[in-house]
Amino acid sequence: MRTFRGGLLIGLAVAVAVAAVAVTYERYDTRTLKRTLRRGEVLCGVNKGLPGFSIPDDKGNWSGFDVDFCRAVAAAIFDDPAKAKFVPLEASERFKELQNRKVDILSRNSTWSMARETNYDLYFPAVAYYDGEGFMLPRARNIDSALELNGSKVCVQSETTTQLNLADYFRANNMKYEEKKFAKLEDVIKAYDSGQCDTFTADVSQLYALRLNLSKPDDHVILADVISKEPLAPVVRQRDDDWMMLVKWTLYAMINAEELGVTSKNIDEALKSQKPDVMRLVGTEGTYGEDLGLTKDWAARIIRHVGNYGEVYERNVGSGSKLKIPRGLNQLWSAGGIQYAPPIR
């Protein structure tokens, strides 16, 4: 009888453990693609207002690099970039709101780090923009190097990797500074513009964007120094691999398209191409779209409606924009940068 009871208790314990695992898996296996198809739109978490990356106009029409990536996901799924709905989120709430399923994806200048994946149960599928933290200051300070910033009053957004990098940099170089931190990015830039601090630190891309909002943009310079690695990436929930794969390969399709010379202007010609790499990209050979749960022409949809990676970069933050940020590391690997996508084959 004792053996029977022991076996029964062990069996119950195993059953409880299995049930717990099942509940946990069910909790996180969100099946986002299926829910997105039923809903008829992609819910995308974006920055509330960062020129070049995500910003609404006075009529509520969104534009920017991060916005276009969300539209690319919507184009791949629905053949309609207008099926992307934008949900503005503060930096302090973005990851929690993704966890809570308020959005399907974050495309919100978010740095990929180990702690963010492990602590929030999130995935950063691929790097969309290679960035790094830098400094902006009044031209009148006549400073050329970040190593000359000892004793500065520095404006920074709290609860970001930026704040930690700032502390690390000054400590490593045995320099002192006074931190002026604010939860909202708009409050950081207002404090800097009003003279509450004499230095502003953020990702270099943000500095280029936010300089446009200053009362006298030309009176401020961005130092050449880059003090950190900030790989900016879209973010999705863990344990939802189908969705993660779709998001990742949307970006890779855009990068591959630029490398292959396939653009929004020549996509119809590309559909007639006999080059194997192009055929696999646009869906005239293979079942790569179906393997993602999409149609054969999923990548062609992205390119036709949104463009390849280079087109998106140039019109939003590059030479065709007000920011005019050099491609730098975000140039293709074949042109001196480090943007590199696995092949579609």
N, C-alpha and C positions, 0 to 999 in steps of 0.2 A: 504493500500500500504506500509506503514511504517513497519507493521508487516511482510509483505511478504519479504521486503528488509532485515529486521533484520534476518529473518529465512534463507534467501539466504546467507547472510554474514556468519552466524554461520555455515551453511552447507559447505561453501567454506573453512572456517577456519579448520573445522574438516577434510575435504578431504585433505587439505594441510598437516595437522599433520599426518594423516594416511600414506600419500605418503612419508613423511619424515622418518617415522618409517620404512616403507617398504624399502626405499633406504638404510637406515642405516643397516637394517638386511641383505639386499642383499650384502652390502659392506663387512660384516664380516662373513656371512655364506659361507665359502669358499669351503665347500664340498670337503675337501682335499682327502678323500679316493677315490672318483670318479676320481678326477684329477690325483691322483697317479696311479690308475689302467690304465688310458688312456696313461699316460707317460711311464709306465713300470718300474719305479724306485722310490725309496724314496730319497728325497733330505734332507740331514742331516747336520745341522750346528754343527761344532766341533771346539775344540781348535786347534790352528795352530801347536802345538807341545808340548804336556805334557806327558812325559813318563808314561806308565801304564794306561793312560786314553785315549789319542788320539794322535798318532804320526805316520807320514809316514816314510817308509824307503827310501833308495836312489833310489828305483824303483817306488816310489809312492804308495806302498802298505800300507794301514793303519792298525793299531792295537791299542788295548786298551779297557778298561772297557766301556767307553762311545761309542766307535766304535762298540763294540759287541752288545750293546743295540740296536743301529740302525739296525744292521744286524738281530737282533731278530725280529724287526718290519717288515723288508723286508721278512724274512722267514715266518712269520705269514701270510703275504699277498700273496706272490709269490711262496712260497716253495723254495726260492732261496736267501740266504743271500748276494749274489753278486749283488743283485738288489738295494743295498744301495749305494748311491753316496755321497761322503763326500765333504762338502764345508767349508774350514777353515775360521773362523771369529775371529776378535779381540773382546775383552771384551766390548769395547765401541760401537761396531756396531751390536752385536749379536741380541739384542731384536728388533731393528729397521729393520734389515734384515728379521727377522721372520715375523714382521708385514707386510713388503713389499712383502711377499711370495717368497723371494729368496730361502727359505728353507721350508720344511714341518714340521720340528721338530728341536728343539735344544737339543742336548745331549752333553752339553759342560760345565761341572762342574759349574752350575749356581745355586746360592742360592735362595731358595724359600722365598720370603718375601711379605708382604701385599702390599707395595708400588709398587712392580714390577707387581703384578697382576692388581692393580687398575689403575696405570699410563700408562701401555702399553697395556691394554686389552688382557692379556695373562692368561693362566692357567698352573699351575705346577701340573700335574695329580697325582703324587705319588713320594715319596722319594726313590731315587735309592741308595743314599750313605749318611749316616749320618757323617758329618764332623764338624770341628770347627777350629777356627783360632789359630795359634800357632806361635812360634818364633824359628828361626835358627840363630846360632851365632858361631864364631870361638871357638873351644875347648879351645884355649889358654886364653880366657877371664875368664875361671874358674867360670862360673855362673851357678847355679842350679835352680834358680827360676826367673820367669818373674818379680817378685817384686824387683829384683836387677838390673833392666834395666834402672833405672833413669839416665838421661843424655845421653842416647844412640842416635846414628845416625841410623835411621831406614829406610830401603828401602821398598817401598810399591807400588803396582800398583794403579794408579789413577782410579776414576770412578768405584769403586768396593765397596762392603760392607766391605771389608777388611780395607779400608782406614778409614771408619767411626768407625769400631770397635776399631781400633788402637787409635784413638783420645779419644773415650769413656773410654777405659781401663786406659790410662795414666791420664786422668782427674779425674776419679773415685778414683785412688790411689795416687793422688796428686804428680805425677811424671812429670818430664819434658823430652822432647825428641826433636830431630831435624828430620823433615820429609824429605826424599828424594823420591819424587814420579816420576813415569814414566808411560806413557800411555801403553807401550807394555811390556808384561811379560819378553820377552827376554832381554829387556833393564834393567829391574829390577835386574835380575840375574847377568847380566854382571857388573852392578854397584856394587853389593855386592861382586862378585868374585874379582873385581879389588881394593876393599878396600875403595870405596867411602862412605860406611856405615859399621857399625860394627854389625848390626842386620838386619835380613830379616824376614818379617812377611807375612804370606799367610795361606791358609787352610793347615792343617797338611798333608793332602794327597799330596798337591802340594809341600810341603817342602821335603817330602820323594822322590818325583819324581825329583824335580829340583836339589837336592843335588847330584844326579848322574851326572849332567852336569858341576859341579864345577871342577876346575883344580885339587884340592886335596880333594875329597869328605870326606875322613876319618878325615880330620882336622876340621870338623864342626859337631856340635851336635844340635839336636832338643829337646827343653825343653819339659818336661812333661805337662806343663801348657796349658790348652785349654781355651781361653777367650771368646768364643762365640758359638752360635748354628749356624751351617751352613748346613741345610738340602739341599743337592744337588739333583736336580730333572730334568727330561726332561721337555721341555716347548713347548706348542702349543698355537695357537690363540684361543681366546674366540669365543663363538657362532658357534662352529663347533663341536658339542657334539659327533657325531659319531666317529670322529677322536680322540678326547680326550679319549673316552671310549676304543678305540682300543689300544692306547698307554699305558693307565693305566693298562689294563688287560694283556698286554704283560709282563709288569714287575711283576704283581701279579702271572701270570702263572709260571714265572721263580722261584719266591720265594716259591710258593706252591709245585712246582716240587722238590725243594731241601728238603722241609719238608717231603714230601711223599717218598723220596729216589729214585725219578725217574731222571735218568741221561742220557747223550748222549750215554753212553755205554750200558744201559739196556732198552732203549726206546722200542725196539721190544718186549721184554718180558713184558713190562708195557702195551702194546697194547692187551695182552692176559689176563691181570689181571681181577679178579672178585671182587676186592675191589671197593666199590662204589666211594670213593673219587678219586681213580686213574682212574676209568672209565670215570668219568666226566671230569677229566683233559685232558685225551688223546683223548676224543671224541667218545668213544664207547657207551656212554650213554648220552642222552640229546641233546639239540640243541644250546648249548652255543656258538659255533662258528658261526652258522648261525645268531644268535641274534646280533653278532658284524658285520655282513656283510661279514663273512669269511666262511671257510669250517669247517667241523666237526673236522678235525685233526689239526686245527690251532696251538694249544699248542704243539702237538707232533712234528710239523714242527720246532717250535722254539727250542725245547729240542734236537732234532736230529741234527740240523745244528749248533746251538750255545751253547747249554748246559743249565743247571739250574743256578740259581743265584750263588750258591757256586762255581760251576765250573768256571764261568766267573770271579768271584772275585779272586780265588786262582791263576789262570794262568796269570792274568793281574797285580794285585797289591798285592796279598797275598804270601803264602809260595812258590808257584811255579814261582814267578817272582823275578826280581832283587830288587824290592822295599821292599818286605817282610813286608808289613804293617799288623799288627795284626787285626783280624776281629773286635774286640772290640764291639762297638755298632751295627755294621753291621752283627753280628752273629744273627742267628735266635732267636726269642723270647724263644723258647724251649731249647736254649743252652746258655742263659745268655745275649743275645743281645736284640735289640728292633726291628729287622726286622720282620714284621708281615704282612701277606696278608689276605684280606677277602677270604673266601672259594668260590670255584666254585661250586655253587649248587643253 
